[in-house]
Amino acid sequence: VRQATNQIVMNCADIDIITASYAPEGDEEIHATGFNYQNEDEKVTLSFPSTLQTGTGTLKIDFVGELNDKMKGFYRSKYTTPSGEVRYAAVTQFEATDARRAFPCWDEPAIKATFDISLVVPKDRVALSNMNVIDRKPYPDDENLVEVKFARTPVMSTYLVAFVVGEYDFVETRSKDGVCVRVYTPVGKAEQGKFALEVAAKTLPFYKDYFNVPYPLPKIDLIAIADFAAGAMENWGLVTYRETALLIDPKNSCSSSRQWVALVVGHELAHQWFGNLVTMEWWTHLWLNEGFASWIEYLCVDHCFPEYDIWTQFVSADYTRAQELDALDNSHPIEVSVGHPSEVDEIFDAISYSKGASVIRMLHDYIGDKDFKKGMNMYLTKFQQKNAATEDLWESLENASGKPIAAVMNTWTKQMGFPLIYVEAEQVEDDRLLRLSQKKFCAGGSYVGEDCPQWMVPITISTSEDPNQAKLKILMDKPEMNVVLKNVKPDQWVKLNLGTVGFYRTQYSSAMLESLLPGIRDLSLPPVDRLGLQNDLFSLARAGIISTVEVLKVMEAFVNEPNYTVWSDLSCNLGILSTLLSHTDFYEEIQEFVKDVFSPIGERLGWDPKPGEGHLDALLRGLVLGKLGKAGHKATLEEARRRFKDHVEGKQILSADLRSPVYLTVLKHGDGTTLDIMLKLHKQADMQEEKNRIERVLGATLLPDLIQKVLTFALSEEVRPQDTVSVIGGVAGGSKHGRKAAWKFIKDNWEELYNRYQGGFLISRLIKLSVEGFAVDKMAGEVKAFFESHPAPSAERTIQQCCENILLNAAWLKRDAESIHQYLLQRKASLPTV
C-alpha cells in the first residue's frame, strides 16, 4: 500500500467474490465489507471498514469463476477420446485482457509479479503451468484429486500466465543448451508432435545465440488445444497452439502445413524473449511484440529449413498483405493509442503483425545484421523482466548503429500508410540521372488532404549489371530527389527496391518499365524483384493509376516463371480480378485467361512428384493444379475426378499435397453426391488438418441448395467453433451466389455468431471474409446500415475497411471492365485455335 486508503480496485470479470481480507505484515487481518463491480470496465472495488496503512500486506480473496465456452479466460475445450467419448479439458487464453476472468488481478502488461500456482485436479489428468512441477500430493478432501504445485515464475505480466488440465501424451528432448522441451499432443498422437519438437529444439539455441541472452526458464512445453481462437499463444514456458499449428503426421500432412508449423513455433518461441522477458509498456506498443516475432520467425525458419526460400514467401504472405490494407483511408498507424480493453482486440491485425514485420525487415536491412544483433542484445539486457516502449528499442538500435533510427522509424510507425515513389530516368553521357518523388499511396488513386505526409525512405537501386547487388543506397528524406548513377550503359535497366525490402511501391516511367519487362521473361530479375514489380503494377491498376490491361500484359510475361512464391502472388491477384469480374457477364473470359497463363507450368509439372523435387515443387504443384481445376481446365478436371474416385474407394490414397486442389476441383464442378462424399470424408477424418482442408473448400460448390447445406453445416457440431469462420468465408469467396448467400446467412444468424465470437478477432475475420468481395456501391451502404443496428465494437475498423473496399471495387469495375473485356476478346481472336 503506497498511500493510506480504504479501497482496493482491481480487474475482475465474470467472477463472484465471496470474501476478501487484507492482512498488514504482522497485524490483524481486516475483512472487506463491500464488493462493488464495475462490469463495463471489468473492475471490482473492495471496500474496507478501516483505513489500510502504507506498507506491505497480504490480500486474500475467496472467489468463484466460471469455466466458460468463450475461448478466452479460463475456458473448457471439447475433445473426443480415441474411443469416441466427448470430454473437456480446462485451458487458458489471457492475452490481451482475460486473466481477470480466471482470478482477480491487476491485469495490465506493466504491472508485473511472480506467480506461485497450485492446481487441484483429477489424479488421472495432466496438469501444466508456466513452470515445472515441484510437488504433487493427494488432496485431503477427495482421494480422486491431487494437488499439483509449480515453481515460482520470474517477474512477468498477467497475460502470459497459463494453466492446462486435460489428457495428453508427449514427446520430449533436451535442447543443446539444456532446456527440457516437450510437445503435448492428444492421446495416441505423440508421433505427430515430433516435427514441432525438432523445430523447437533447433530454435531455442538459435535465439539464444542471436540475442546473446539465455532462455530463462528450466523447461518449455508446446501443447495442442482442440478449441483455440488464435493460431497460438506464447505463454511463458507453456505455449498453446491450435492442433493444426502444431501437429504433423508424416503421411497425412501437406508441405504447407509443415511450413506453417515451423513458422508458428518460430514466432511463439521468439516471444519468450521479445514480449515475455521484455514486455511492451502498454498495448499501444503491441506491434513491437507481434511485428518483431512475425519478422524473426522467418529468420528462424530460414536457419532451420533453407530449402523453403522463406524470405521470398515473406513478401507475398506479409509485405503485400500489409500494403493492401495500409493503402486504405481506414487503415491505422502501427502505434495506436488504446483506451478500453475492447479496443485491444482490434489491433491484432495485419498492420501490427505484417506491416510491423515488414518495417523491421526494412530496418534490419538498413542497419545491417551485425549492428542489429548488438542493438537487440542491449535492449533485452537493459529491460529484462521489465517493460519497454517503441522509443526504447530505437534508442538501443541507434546506439548500436550510429544511424538516425528514431527519426527514420517514426515516419513508419506514427503515421499510417506508405509512399509511392515515382521515378524517371535520363541518360547523361555514361551516367543515368534518376528523378525520384514521393507521395502517399492511396487505394483510391490520389491523396486528398492538406499536407501530404512524408517518409524517410531507405532506397536501394540495382542495375542489370548485377541484379542481386545494390549499386547505390540512399535515404530519401525529402519529397523530391535527384540521383546520379555512375557508369550505366544506355541498354542497362535500373530498378528500385532491390529484394522488395523497402515498404513502398514504385511507379516507373513507361520507358523504365519497358526496359525491365524482358528481365521477367528471361528471369534475369531475381524472383522477389519479379514478384514486387508485378504486385506494384497490380495495385497501381487497382488504384486507377494505370490500366488493368497493362497488368494483364505483364502477367503474360511470366510464362517461364519457375518460382513458387512468384506464382502464388500472381495467383492471388488473378483471384482478386476473378472475384471482381464475377460481377460481369464475361467471367468465363477471365477463366480462359487464367487457364492460358497456368497451363504451360501445369504441363511442365504434371501430377506426380519427380525424383529430386523438394518442398517448393510440392507447393507449386498444388497451387497450379488447384488454379487450373477451379478454372475448369478440361484435362485437369478429368484427372482430378479420376484420382478422387480412386481416393474415395481406397484404391489409391491421394498424397496430402494434392488433396486440396483435387477436393476443390471436384466440388466446384460436382453435384450433391460429391458434397455428400466430402462431408463423409470430413466425418471420418482423424486429423484436424484434414477436417480443415475439407472445410476450407466446401464453399466451392455452386448450386444454391448445396450452398445452403454448407452454410448450415458451418454452425453444426461437426465444425469446431474457431473453424466456422473459414467455412462461411469459403462460401463467400466461392461464387457470386455464395457471396450473397453467406451475407444473408450472417445477417440471419447474427445473434448466435456474435455471442460465439464476441469481442475476439474472429468476428472481424468473419465480416472481412464475407463482405469484401462485393462491388456495388449500394452494398457498402447495406453493410454499414446492418452494423449500425447490430453493433460489433471490436470490429468497427474492419467494417469501415470493408465498406471502403466495396466502393473501391465498384469504382474499379466501372473504370476498367469494358477495356478488360475488349482486351480478352482481342486476345482470344488472335490466339491460334487448337
PyMOL commands that set and color helices and strands:
alter all, ss='L'
color gray80, all
select helices_A, chain A and resi 39-41+99-101+158-160+190-211+243-245+255-271+283-304+306-308+310-326+341-343+345-347+350-367+369-383+390-401+405-413+498-500+510-521+527-542+548-560+564-581+587-605+615-630+634-648+656-668+672-684+688-700+704-714+721-734+736-748+750-757+761-771+777-789+793-830
alter helices_A, ss='H'
color red, helices_A
select strands_A, chain A and resi 5-11+15-24+30-31+34-38+43-52+57-65+73-80+86-93+118-122+126-129+133-138+145-150+163-166+169-174+180-185+219-225+232-233+238-242+278-280+386-388+419-428+431-440+457-463+472-476+480-485+494-496+505-508
alter strands_A, ss='S'
color yellow, strands_A
deselect
rebuild
show_as cartoon
